[in-house]
Amino acid sequence: MSEFIEAMTFRHACKHFDTTKQIPAEQFESILEVARISPSSFGMEPWRLIVVRNESLRKALKPLCWNQSQITECSELVILTTDNDIVRSRSPYVRKMFERRGLSAEAVDTYVGVYKNYLAPIENDELLLENWTAKQSYIAAANMMTYAATLKIDSCPIEGFEKEQVEAVLDLPQGKTVALICAFGYRVDPQSPQMRLAMKEIVEYR
């Protein structure tokens, strides 16, 4: 627990990255692996990750991300997208994700039925569906950033961007949307004091 708390204390929204330092390939692959094995609702894994290394593409994205320097300064830029169409209840993908558990056909039908009932009020509203898949990607992003902190690698989650324009630059196909952008690298400036509410202000026992 102490090592985990240490990582949580180390992690902060890094605003300026050292452009001379690159994350070792093996360590970055392990960060991506953490995203891959992260949990998701119903095990649907709706996230898809785009690692942007092309300098020209980063420069094109920067003004669409409110000119935040992290976009071009970081060692690795990861864009978390969600594939909203494949998680619709009638999608073959959904059945495949349940079938991979080695369940009987009857059990798979039961799971699909429960899934359909849950998703019914969501999938008929594009915004609700997109919000639901975005929630899943945030789980993966949080795990990536915390794990990176155990390696003394800094990160910054970025929500400030022009969504539709970023999706256009990335040429995302129909059904895919950008949920979050995460920058990874090494800090330049000292970390500012971590400000958090007191435990008694956020926890209630009943």
BALOBA-1460 file (C-alpha; in Angstrom, 3 decimals):
// residues 206
<rec num="1" residu="m" x="0.000" y="0.000" z="0.000"/>
<rec num="2" residu="s" x="2.812" y="2.449" z="0.830"/>
<rec num="3" residu="e" x="4.314" y="2.094" z="-2.664"/>
<rec num="4" residu="f" x="0.913" y="2.712" z="-4.245"/>
<rec num="5" residu="i" x="0.309" y="5.821" z="-2.113"/>
<rec num="6" residu="e" x="3.783" y="7.028" z="-3.047"/>
<rec num="7" residu="a" x="2.905" y="6.685" z="-6.729"/>
<rec num="8" residu="m" x="-0.366" y="8.540" z="-6.200"/>
<rec num="9" residu="t" x="1.523" y="11.342" z="-4.478"/>
<rec num="10" residu="f" x="4.123" y="11.472" z="-7.250"/>
<rec num="11" residu="r" x="1.495" y="11.658" z="-9.998"/>
<rec num="12" residu="h" x="0.283" y="15.101" z="-10.979"/>
<rec num="13" residu="a" x="-0.928" y="16.865" z="-14.102"/>
<rec num="14" residu="c" x="2.476" y="17.597" z="-15.608"/>
<rec num="15" residu="k" x="2.285" y="20.804" z="-17.650"/>
<rec num="16" residu="h" x="5.785" y="20.864" z="-19.139"/>
<rec num="17" residu="f" x="7.735" y="17.839" z="-20.288"/>
<rec num="18" residu="d" x="11.458" y="17.476" z="-20.871"/>
<rec num="19" residu="t" x="11.770" y="17.115" z="-24.648"/>
<rec num="20" residu="t" x="15.245" y="15.604" z="-24.323"/>
<rec num="21" residu="k" x="14.033" y="12.543" z="-22.416"/>
<rec num="22" residu="q" x="12.251" y="9.599" z="-23.983"/>
<rec num="23" residu="i" x="10.403" y="6.835" z="-22.164"/>
<rec num="24" residu="p" x="12.180" y="3.484" z="-22.659"/>
<rec num="25" residu="a" x="10.258" y="1.353" z="-25.137"/>
<rec num="26" residu="e" x="9.802" y="-1.539" z="-22.709"/>
<rec num="27" residu="q" x="8.363" y="0.720" z="-20.033"/>
<rec num="28" residu="f" x="5.962" y="2.400" z="-22.428"/>
<rec num="29" residu="e" x="4.784" y="-0.983" z="-23.705"/>
<rec num="30" residu="s" x="4.048" y="-1.944" z="-20.121"/>
<rec num="31" residu="i" x="1.937" y="1.212" z="-19.705"/>
<rec num="32" residu="l" x="-0.079" y="0.205" z="-22.759"/>
<rec num="33" residu="e" x="-0.386" y="-3.310" z="-21.337"/>
<rec num="34" residu="v" x="-1.939" y="-1.862" z="-18.182"/>
<rec num="35" residu="a" x="-4.617" y="-0.253" z="-20.350"/>
<rec num="36" residu="r" x="-5.205" y="-3.533" z="-22.153"/>
<rec num="37" residu="i" x="-5.835" y="-5.491" z="-18.972"/>
<rec num="38" residu="s" x="-7.930" y="-2.800" z="-17.269"/>
<rec num="39" residu="p" x="-11.515" y="-3.654" z="-16.276"/>
<rec num="40" residu="s" x="-14.544" y="-2.438" z="-18.211"/>
<rec num="41" residu="s" x="-18.303" y="-2.690" z="-17.839"/>
<rec num="42" residu="f" x="-19.475" y="-6.144" z="-18.952"/>
<rec num="43" residu="g" x="-15.893" y="-6.736" z="-20.118"/>
<rec num="44" residu="m" x="-16.601" y="-4.950" z="-23.403"/>
<rec num="45" residu="e" x="-13.252" y="-3.119" z="-23.598"/>
<rec num="46" residu="p" x="-14.637" y="-0.279" z="-25.752"/>
<rec num="47" residu="w" x="-11.396" y="1.689" z="-25.763"/>
<rec num="48" residu="r" x="-8.954" y="1.878" z="-28.641"/>
<rec num="49" residu="l" x="-5.630" y="3.672" z="-28.236"/>
<rec num="50" residu="i" x="-3.845" y="5.838" z="-30.786"/>
<rec num="51" residu="v" x="-0.187" y="6.577" z="-30.025"/>
<rec num="52" residu="v" x="0.750" y="9.760" z="-31.862"/>
<rec num="53" residu="r" x="4.449" y="9.949" z="-32.639"/>
<rec num="54" residu="n" x="4.323" y="11.825" z="-35.925"/>
<rec num="55" residu="e" x="5.576" y="15.363" z="-35.241"/>
<rec num="56" residu="s" x="3.487" y="16.913" z="-38.005"/>
<rec num="57" residu="l" x="0.333" y="15.319" z="-36.643"/>
<rec num="58" residu="r" x="1.129" y="16.514" z="-33.142"/>
<rec num="59" residu="k" x="1.641" y="20.047" z="-34.425"/>
<rec num="60" residu="a" x="-1.705" y="19.855" z="-36.209"/>
<rec num="61" residu="l" x="-3.394" y="18.669" z="-33.025"/>
<rec num="62" residu="k" x="-1.858" y="21.262" z="-30.718"/>
<rec num="63" residu="p" x="-4.019" y="24.277" z="-31.708"/>
<rec num="64" residu="l" x="-7.075" y="22.023" z="-31.453"/>
<rec num="65" residu="c" x="-6.005" y="21.168" z="-27.904"/>
<rec num="66" residu="w" x="-6.048" y="24.773" z="-26.733"/>
<rec num="67" residu="n" x="-2.346" y="25.106" z="-27.620"/>
<rec num="68" residu="q" x="-1.316" y="23.068" z="-24.603"/>
<rec num="69" residu="s" x="2.419" y="22.467" z="-24.731"/>
<rec num="70" residu="q" x="2.116" y="18.872" z="-23.518"/>
<rec num="71" residu="i" x="0.873" y="17.811" z="-26.956"/>
<rec num="72" residu="t" x="4.220" y="18.418" z="-28.634"/>
<rec num="73" residu="e" x="6.583" y="18.240" z="-25.636"/>
<rec num="74" residu="c" x="5.686" y="14.848" z="-24.172"/>
<rec num="75" residu="s" x="7.594" y="11.673" z="-24.924"/>
<rec num="76" residu="e" x="4.437" y="9.712" z="-25.762"/>
<rec num="77" residu="l" x="0.988" y="11.020" z="-26.644"/>
<rec num="78" residu="v" x="-1.897" y="8.583" z="-26.251"/>
<rec num="79" residu="i" x="-5.367" y="9.349" z="-27.528"/>
<rec num="80" residu="l" x="-8.055" y="7.168" z="-26.000"/>
<rec num="81" residu="t" x="-10.914" y="6.659" z="-28.403"/>
<rec num="82" residu="t" x="-14.080" y="4.653" z="-27.911"/>
<rec num="83" residu="d" x="-15.718" y="2.391" z="-30.447"/>
<rec num="84" residu="n" x="-19.377" y="3.036" z="-29.757"/>
<rec num="85" residu="d" x="-20.940" y="1.022" z="-32.557"/>
<rec num="86" residu="i" x="-19.370" y="-2.307" z="-31.663"/>
<rec num="87" residu="v" x="-20.840" y="-2.272" z="-28.153"/>
<rec num="88" residu="r" x="-24.432" y="-1.941" z="-29.327"/>
<rec num="89" residu="s" x="-26.473" y="-4.879" z="-28.062"/>
<rec num="90" residu="r" x="-27.050" y="-6.379" z="-31.529"/>
<rec num="91" residu="s" x="-23.368" y="-6.241" z="-32.471"/>
<rec num="92" residu="p" x="-21.623" y="-9.591" z="-33.141"/>
<rec num="93" residu="y" x="-18.754" y="-8.172" z="-31.088"/>
<rec num="94" residu="v" x="-20.872" y="-8.260" z="-27.937"/>
<rec num="95" residu="r" x="-21.711" y="-11.952" z="-28.299"/>
<rec num="96" residu="k" x="-18.077" y="-12.716" z="-29.102"/>
<rec num="97" residu="m" x="-16.935" y="-11.007" z="-25.912"/>
<rec num="98" residu="f" x="-19.273" y="-13.194" z="-23.866"/>
<rec num="99" residu="e" x="-18.460" y="-16.361" z="-25.800"/>
<rec num="100" residu="r" x="-14.725" y="-16.007" z="-25.098"/>
<rec num="101" residu="r" x="-15.481" y="-16.842" z="-21.460"/>
<rec num="102" residu="g" x="-16.094" y="-20.440" z="-22.441"/>
<rec num="103" residu="l" x="-19.748" y="-20.343" z="-21.429"/>
<rec num="104" residu="s" x="-22.479" y="-22.573" z="-22.755"/>
<rec num="105" residu="a" x="-24.661" y="-21.205" z="-25.544"/>
<rec num="106" residu="e" x="-27.522" y="-20.902" z="-23.051"/>
<rec num="107" residu="a" x="-25.369" y="-18.932" z="-20.613"/>
<rec num="108" residu="v" x="-24.185" y="-16.635" z="-23.406"/>
<rec num="109" residu="d" x="-27.800" y="-15.983" z="-24.395"/>
<rec num="110" residu="t" x="-28.555" y="-15.096" z="-20.777"/>
<rec num="111" residu="y" x="-25.646" y="-12.675" z="-20.564"/>
<rec num="112" residu="v" x="-26.582" y="-11.064" z="-23.872"/>
<rec num="113" residu="g" x="-30.148" y="-10.658" z="-22.629"/>
<rec num="114" residu="v" x="-29.018" y="-8.937" z="-19.434"/>
<rec num="115" residu="y" x="-26.708" y="-6.727" z="-21.484"/>
<rec num="116" residu="k" x="-29.501" y="-5.753" z="-23.870"/>
<rec num="117" residu="n" x="-31.767" y="-4.793" z="-20.971"/>
<rec num="118" residu="y" x="-29.050" y="-2.676" z="-19.451"/>
<rec num="119" residu="l" x="-28.042" y="-0.958" z="-22.671"/>
<rec num="120" residu="a" x="-31.540" y="-0.387" z="-24.073"/>
<rec num="121" residu="p" x="-32.028" y="3.118" z="-22.600"/>
<rec num="122" residu="i" x="-28.441" y="4.056" z="-23.456"/>
<rec num="123" residu="e" x="-27.783" y="2.893" z="-26.996"/>
<rec num="124" residu="n" x="-30.745" y="4.770" z="-28.472"/>
<rec num="125" residu="d" x="-29.170" y="8.054" z="-27.403"/>
<rec num="126" residu="e" x="-25.798" y="8.702" z="-29.056"/>
<rec num="127" residu="l" x="-24.656" y="11.047" z="-26.282"/>
<rec num="128" residu="l" x="-25.541" y="8.597" z="-23.512"/>
<rec num="129" residu="l" x="-23.782" y="5.763" z="-25.325"/>
<rec num="130" residu="e" x="-20.698" y="7.883" z="-25.889"/>
<rec num="131" residu="n" x="-20.652" y="8.942" z="-22.239"/>
<rec num="132" residu="w" x="-20.918" y="5.305" z="-21.145"/>
<rec num="133" residu="t" x="-17.978" y="4.155" z="-23.248"/>
<rec num="134" residu="a" x="-15.963" y="7.217" z="-22.214"/>
<rec num="135" residu="k" x="-16.399" y="6.189" z="-18.573"/>
<rec num="136" residu="q" x="-14.741" y="2.895" z="-19.375"/>
<rec num="137" residu="s" x="-11.770" y="4.576" z="-21.053"/>
<rec num="138" residu="y" x="-11.221" y="6.729" z="-17.970"/>
<rec num="139" residu="i" x="-10.674" y="3.563" z="-15.939"/>
<rec num="140" residu="a" x="-7.934" y="2.516" z="-18.339"/>
<rec num="141" residu="a" x="-6.423" y="6.017" z="-18.383"/>
<rec num="142" residu="a" x="-6.310" y="6.244" z="-14.577"/>
<rec num="143" residu="n" x="-4.596" y="2.876" z="-14.363"/>
<rec num="144" residu="m" x="-2.061" y="3.903" z="-17.003"/>
<rec num="145" residu="m" x="-1.179" y="7.140" z="-15.235"/>
<rec num="146" residu="t" x="-0.879" y="5.565" z="-11.793"/>
<rec num="147" residu="y" x="1.236" y="2.707" z="-13.100"/>
<rec num="148" residu="a" x="3.431" y="5.189" z="-14.973"/>
<rec num="149" residu="a" x="3.964" y="7.002" z="-11.682"/>
<rec num="150" residu="t" x="5.401" y="3.808" z="-10.159"/>
<rec num="151" residu="l" x="8.054" y="4.049" z="-12.877"/>
<rec num="152" residu="k" x="8.626" y="7.740" z="-12.086"/>
<rec num="153" residu="i" x="7.066" y="8.648" z="-15.423"/>
<rec num="154" residu="d" x="4.907" y="11.757" z="-15.435"/>
<rec num="155" residu="s" x="1.575" y="12.164" z="-17.143"/>
<rec num="156" residu="c" x="-1.194" y="14.624" z="-17.858"/>
<rec num="157" residu="p" x="-4.811" y="13.819" z="-18.738"/>
<rec num="158" residu="i" x="-6.122" y="16.333" z="-21.269"/>
<rec num="159" residu="e" x="-9.818" y="17.059" z="-21.720"/>
<rec num="160" residu="g" x="-9.341" y="20.514" z="-23.187"/>
<rec num="161" residu="f" x="-9.663" y="19.924" z="-26.905"/>
<rec num="162" residu="e" x="-12.022" y="20.601" z="-29.800"/>
<rec num="163" residu="k" x="-13.500" y="17.131" z="-30.022"/>
<rec num="164" residu="e" x="-15.000" y="17.083" z="-33.501"/>
<rec num="165" residu="q" x="-11.980" y="18.809" z="-35.027"/>
<rec num="166" residu="v" x="-9.550" y="16.404" z="-33.367"/>
<rec num="167" residu="e" x="-11.612" y="13.470" z="-34.628"/>
<rec num="168" residu="a" x="-11.511" y="14.955" z="-38.126"/>
<rec num="169" residu="v" x="-7.725" y="15.358" z="-38.059"/>
<rec num="170" residu="l" x="-7.391" y="11.767" z="-36.887"/>
<rec num="171" residu="d" x="-9.813" y="10.692" z="-39.611"/>
<rec num="172" residu="l" x="-11.764" y="8.500" z="-37.219"/>
<rec num="173" residu="p" x="-14.349" y="6.211" z="-38.820"/>
<rec num="174" residu="q" x="-18.056" y="6.394" z="-38.056"/>
<rec num="175" residu="g" x="-18.845" y="5.324" z="-34.505"/>
<rec num="176" residu="k" x="-15.445" y="6.126" z="-33.026"/>
<rec num="177" residu="t" x="-14.951" y="9.156" z="-30.808"/>
<rec num="178" residu="v" x="-12.153" y="10.717" z="-28.764"/>
<rec num="179" residu="a" x="-12.705" y="10.349" z="-25.025"/>
<rec num="180" residu="l" x="-9.452" y="11.610" z="-23.542"/>
<rec num="181" residu="i" x="-5.869" y="12.500" z="-24.419"/>
<rec num="182" residu="c" x="-2.981" y="11.467" z="-22.141"/>
<rec num="183" residu="a" x="0.565" y="12.784" z="-22.335"/>
<rec num="184" residu="f" x="3.454" y="10.809" z="-20.815"/>
<rec num="185" residu="g" x="7.048" y="11.832" z="-20.214"/>
<rec num="186" residu="y" x="9.318" y="13.469" z="-17.648"/>
<rec num="187" residu="r" x="8.708" y="16.690" z="-15.783"/>
<rec num="188" residu="v" x="10.749" y="19.865" z="-16.176"/>
<rec num="189" residu="d" x="9.369" y="21.916" z="-13.294"/>
<rec num="190" residu="p" x="9.152" y="20.855" z="-9.653"/>
<rec num="191" residu="q" x="5.814" y="19.387" z="-8.652"/>
<rec num="192" residu="s" x="3.455" y="21.839" z="-7.001"/>
<rec num="193" residu="p" x="1.939" y="20.950" z="-3.603"/>
<rec num="194" residu="q" x="-0.867" y="18.423" z="-3.926"/>
<rec num="195" residu="m" x="-4.176" y="19.963" z="-2.885"/>
<rec num="196" residu="r" x="-6.912" y="17.566" z="-1.744"/>
<rec num="197" residu="l" x="-9.966" y="17.781" z="0.502"/>
<rec num="198" residu="a" x="-9.703" y="16.255" z="3.973"/>
<rec num="199" residu="m" x="-10.961" y="12.691" z="4.447"/>
<rec num="200" residu="k" x="-13.854" y="13.848" z="6.644"/>
<rec num="201" residu="e" x="-15.061" y="16.079" z="3.815"/>
<rec num="202" residu="i" x="-15.384" y="13.281" z="1.263"/>
<rec num="203" residu="v" x="-16.274" y="10.182" z="3.291"/>
<rec num="204" residu="e" x="-19.585" y="9.488" z="4.997"/>
<rec num="205" residu="y" x="-20.263" y="6.369" z="7.064"/>
<rec num="206" residu="r" x="-23.836" y="5.079" z="7.390"/>
